[in-house]
Amino acid sequence: MSQNNDLQMPRPVRDSQSEMNEIVLPNDANPLSALLGGRLMHWIDMAGAMAAHRHSRNYVVTAAIDHLDFWVPVHVGDLVILRSSVNRVFHSSIEVGVKVWVENYIADSCEHVSSAYLTFVAVDGKGHHVSVAPVVPETEEQRRRYDDAGRRREIRRAELERRKNRRS
């Protein structure tokens, strides 16, 4: 089988699962020693890209990020854990979920900081869109995320159409 055909073979969600860890340093924080929101958004984008890249086995570019909330503060010295995996594939676009945790290893605590859904597009070396193999959800949670991704895509498309019509 050719390598190109291998790239189109369906792959399970578990093949895309990624984990990224960062220790919050003073350069990552504001004057109150709290993690900058923009730094966390950068880490979320990187963690999401890792999962999309693992699944597509191609370059990926960020196309969109859905709503993002910050639920608990993160401080200098804390460990930030970002877990990501592919939720669903739509031809060349890939929805990835990223969940962020903060661990204070001194206090032995772990809290949910944020969650986000990002859309990436797989591209070749010249930036042209390339098709991506389907993802295969294996657990009930993965099937729920797969189905939810389809609904989110419809909402994103409707919102894009609404904004286009407002510009006209």
RAQUI-V862922 format. One record per pair of residues at least 24 apart in sequence whose C-alpha atoms are under 7 Angstrom apart, sorted by the first residue. I is the first residue (numbers start at 1). J is the second residue. D is the distance in whole Angstrom. If there is no record, write none. Layout:
# RAQUI-V862922
I & J & D
I & J & D
This chain:
# RAQUI-V862922
7 & 133 & 6
8 & 132 & 6
8 & 133 & 4
9 & 133 & 6
10 & 133 & 5
10 & 134 & 5
10 & 135 & 6
10 & 136 & 6
11 & 134 & 7
11 & 135 & 5
11 & 136 & 6
12 & 135 & 6
12 & 136 & 4
12 & 137 & 6
12 & 138 & 7
13 & 85 & 7
13 & 86 & 6
13 & 135 & 6
13 & 136 & 6
13 & 137 & 6
15 & 55 & 7
16 & 51 & 5
16 & 52 & 7
16 & 54 & 5
16 & 55 & 5
16 & 85 & 5
16 & 86 & 6
17 & 51 & 6
17 & 84 & 6
17 & 85 & 4
18 & 50 & 7
18 & 51 & 6
18 & 83 & 6
18 & 84 & 5
18 & 85 & 6
19 & 82 & 6
19 & 83 & 5
19 & 84 & 6
20 & 47 & 6
20 & 81 & 6
20 & 82 & 5
20 & 83 & 7
21 & 79 & 7
21 & 80 & 6
21 & 81 & 5
21 & 82 & 6
22 & 79 & 6
22 & 80 & 5
22 & 81 & 7
23 & 77 & 6
23 & 78 & 6
23 & 79 & 5
23 & 80 & 6
24 & 75 & 7
24 & 76 & 5
24 & 77 & 5
24 & 78 & 6
24 & 79 & 6
25 & 76 & 5
25 & 77 & 6
26 & 76 & 6
29 & 76 & 7
33 & 75 & 6
33 & 76 & 6
34 & 73 & 6
34 & 74 & 6
34 & 75 & 4
34 & 76 & 6
35 & 74 & 5
35 & 75 & 6
35 & 76 & 7
44 & 98 & 7
47 & 82 & 6
47 & 84 & 6
48 & 84 & 6
48 & 96 & 6
48 & 97 & 7
48 & 98 & 6
48 & 118 & 7
51 & 84 & 6
51 & 85 & 5
51 & 86 & 6
52 & 86 & 6
52 & 94 & 7
52 & 96 & 7
52 & 120 & 7
56 & 122 & 7
56 & 132 & 6
56 & 133 & 7
58 & 122 & 6
58 & 123 & 7
58 & 124 & 7
59 & 122 & 6
59 & 123 & 5
59 & 124 & 6
60 & 120 & 6
60 & 121 & 5
60 & 122 & 4
60 & 123 & 6
61 & 120 & 5
61 & 121 & 5
61 & 122 & 7
62 & 119 & 6
62 & 120 & 4
62 & 121 & 7
63 & 119 & 5
63 & 120 & 5
63 & 121 & 6
64 & 118 & 6
64 & 119 & 5
65 & 117 & 6
65 & 118 & 4
65 & 119 & 6
66 & 116 & 6
66 & 117 & 5
66 & 118 & 6
67 & 116 & 7
68 & 115 & 7
68 & 116 & 6
69 & 114 & 6
70 & 113 & 6
70 & 114 & 5
71 & 113 & 5
71 & 114 & 6
72 & 113 & 5
74 & 102 & 7
78 & 102 & 7
78 & 103 & 6
78 & 104 & 5
79 & 103 & 5
79 & 104 & 6
87 & 142 & 7
87 & 145 & 6
87 & 146 & 5
87 & 149 & 7
88 & 135 & 6
88 & 146 & 5
88 & 149 & 6
89 & 134 & 6
89 & 135 & 6
91 & 131 & 5
91 & 132 & 6
92 & 121 & 6
92 & 122 & 6
92 & 129 & 6
92 & 130 & 6
92 & 131 & 4
92 & 132 & 5
93 & 119 & 7
93 & 120 & 6
93 & 121 & 4
93 & 122 & 6
94 & 119 & 6
94 & 120 & 5
94 & 121 & 6
95 & 119 & 5
95 & 120 & 6
95 & 149 & 7
